[in-house]
């Protein structure tokens, strides 16, 4: 008997359930139809446009940064065209496999490529493009372009490479550029510049020096290039759809404004060449008497062209571990004891206060007893009975010890601070430090101790607590040369657009005339400047002058050499050979001079670190720079003087007998 015989009653019991199923299916189909109608008809145009926009990619066209020019319009920093390899992280399927393919083609190890990808993902996030290598050569571009079809996310873009033709020369002044990081992007949003410029990850910004200072003025405006891409982000050759209701056009970048400096490229090169020829560590400032900087040198240095692309790890390690700090702008960021170059300031204070006159004679033996200890002169035998002219010419320590006792620390502070020591000069570059000119009040407030009279003796010869920057010393010596005019040093002359329109301009300015009473009631009379100038003329031209070996035919300089100890020595060590000591224990050598001595045009300040003596280490560099200045701005002057006198510029094989 068949068990599947239908039962009409049972079938009727399921009919109501079928109706529910039919209704559910009908509603479902109706919902699909409504949804399709909504997407295809109501939102059809909008979604079509959105879809087509996904086919169009915007590539940023980096704007060329403005040029940095010298005072004569000669290029100091420029741009060169180049190519860079870019990866889009979202299209990378296997980074290790990708690295195996492209690494050998661009001269980069597989691990290094992976490291760059990982670092960018960590620092800049998963959607920021990754610069794998910049400044590709022609062969690398050709090889990578052949691979693009098989490597989704790989792009070869035209780029602009910031270039520094002078390389290590002036690197700390000009600075360098680099890619903005995610952390820097967050920090920079707090600055006012963000109101005018929208920064994005991957943008190139100025990182130090003038590149950082002028970034807002010279960076330009980036452009945009529209390209059509496939699902893997690769550029296609089909026509870009009209998705905006009008023809899509690329936005061309705007070239940045150009900055003109007060630097003279020829003087800059001459100064650097002299520094290298003499194998010196330290810094140099050459400045016109109105405050315009002609040359700015720091050594050792670095090549900012390395930073324009990517600094090799080995190069970076060498820079940050170098004990002489090549990345620092020594002329304004580091302070040093001025040593004997402080003595002209002491002479001005003593003359103005009436402690001495130019006719006062003091006995200056080889050592001086004060308190419970001996204070030594650099000359074991001393100088005998001398005037202030002799004391500056021969750089007598004992003479100035006595002036220190007569003046006291507070008078020293009140007079010498007029020249700008202990204060920032106002140069445009960031991170300038003020140095220190001590006073009794300063020591009480900062050390919680009373000033000791013996400390005044060390201060009187530019040691103890007193520290200055090279820039401060250049400004202070210029004030002596100009008989009381303290100027603000300047490095930026003007900023112009590409049509030559001046957008920013500044001129030399005088901060104060210290022949007139200042806020503290102190001033220095013109006649006292003239006395000190005459004494400093003898340093460069007198029979016993410590810089007499470095004369320039026809050019009369005035200045002062100096030797600054970097550590204290016992009495039996003072007269030992400086050159025999380890380099870190050797004295610093100073020489600061101007020319002509009576009508100054240029002041040159040189600090030769760990070079033992100013007269042998710094003076020849000053001589070379002033010679270069005269050869350019007074052509034929030195040659004519040589013809008349028959005396040529002679470089001594070795200068002995002068410890300053």
Secondary structure, DSSP 8 states (H G I E B T S, - for coil): --TT---HHHHHHHHHHHHHHHHHHHHHHHHHHHHHHIIIIISHHHHHHHHHHTTEEEEEE------EE-TTS-EEEEEEEEEEEEE-GGG-S-HHHHHHHHTGGGT--HHHHHHHHHHHHHHH-TTS-EEEESS--HHHHHHHHHHGGGSTTEEEEEEEEEE-TTTTTTHHHH--EEE--HHHHHHHTTSGGGGT----TT-EEE-SHHHHHTHHHHS-B-EEEEEEB-TTS-B--S-----SSS----B--B---EEEES--HHHHHHHHHHHHHTT--EEEEEEETTSBEEEEEEES---THHHHS---HHHHHHHHH-TT-TTS-HHHH--B--GGGGHHHHHHHHHHHTS--TT--EEE-SEEEETTEEEE-SSTT--EEE-HHHHHHHT-HHHHHHHHHHH-HHHHHHHHGGGTTTS----SSS-----B---HHHHHHHHSS---HHHHHHHHTT-TT-BB-HHHHHHHHHHHHTTSEEEE-B-EEEEE-TT--EEEE---EEEEETTS--TTS----HHHHHHHHHHHHHHHHSTT-TTGGG-BTTB-EEEEEEEE-SS---TTTTTS-STTS-GGGS-EEEEEEEESSSS--EEEEEEETT-S-HHHHTHHHHHHHHHHHHHHHSTTHHHHHHHHH-------S---S---
